């Protein structure tokens, strides 16, 4: 074989190898991207992101979901109904902690930087609890209407599964969203008891437990669902009014619980404004640091005690 022919064959083989290598790299990259998107879609059990807004911090979000804290955070975010991924919330919390750390260190004293950072973490977790409790309250407010829709649907001869799907379409969030999840679970073969039990775990309240127990027992024993739901509707309406009156009566106590720690922090700013550098000198010794920590602990205990003493379970 002539040398020119061998050179052409070698050149052709080299070009073919380069083309196959490029194709292989492209196939590997696209497969890796599809796998990452699939893992992210399967792992995301919370509410979908807002329309027109892409997710941020996707790499952090995937790593965070593999940890126990990430899974706990995802369950919390799901209960709040916020269209935020665990990665986005964690990044925002870190930014808030860093900002509060710098502000506390610059405006008060270096000793208050870590305390301000811890305050940022506590505030972020308290925000989740507040959003979750607000969603629960909104759901409780929709329970009388939910029981009325289920009673009318079952009275018309519809099955309880069909009535739940109808209520999911008619009610607004959060009841509509939560009932849609229950309807989806029933559609793929979950039992009525398991689907409603998960709903009660996501949004724990006495009213919802009573409704779930009524539905489960009626579905299991074949009792009079219509009469039970109509009686339950009247009871839920009365409890709704009672809760509204109690919340109005305790509004001043609630504001006092938040005013106590705010006055403590305000006193620090006032002290540092009256005498510049006073907090630096106070926290420059171990005795002063211990006194500041004890004061913060006492303010926290006072906040918790006021909240606990003003809590009335109906």
Secondary structure, DSSP 8 states (H G I E B T S, - for coil): --HHHHHHHHHHHHHHHHHHHHHHHHHHHHHHHHHHHHHHHHH--S----TT-----HHHHHHHHTSHHHHHHHHHHHHHT-S--HHHHHHHHHHHHHHHHHHHHHHT-THHHHHHHHHHHHHHHHHHHHHHHHHHHHHHHHHHHHHHHHHHHHHTT--HHHHHHHHHHHS-TTHHHHHHHHHHHHHTT--HHHHHHHHHHHS--HHHHHHHHHHHHHHHHT--HHHHHHHHHHHHHHHHHHHHHHHHHTHHHHHHHHHHHHHHHHHHHHHHHHSTTHHHHHTTSHHHHHHHHHHHHHHHHHHHHHHHHT----
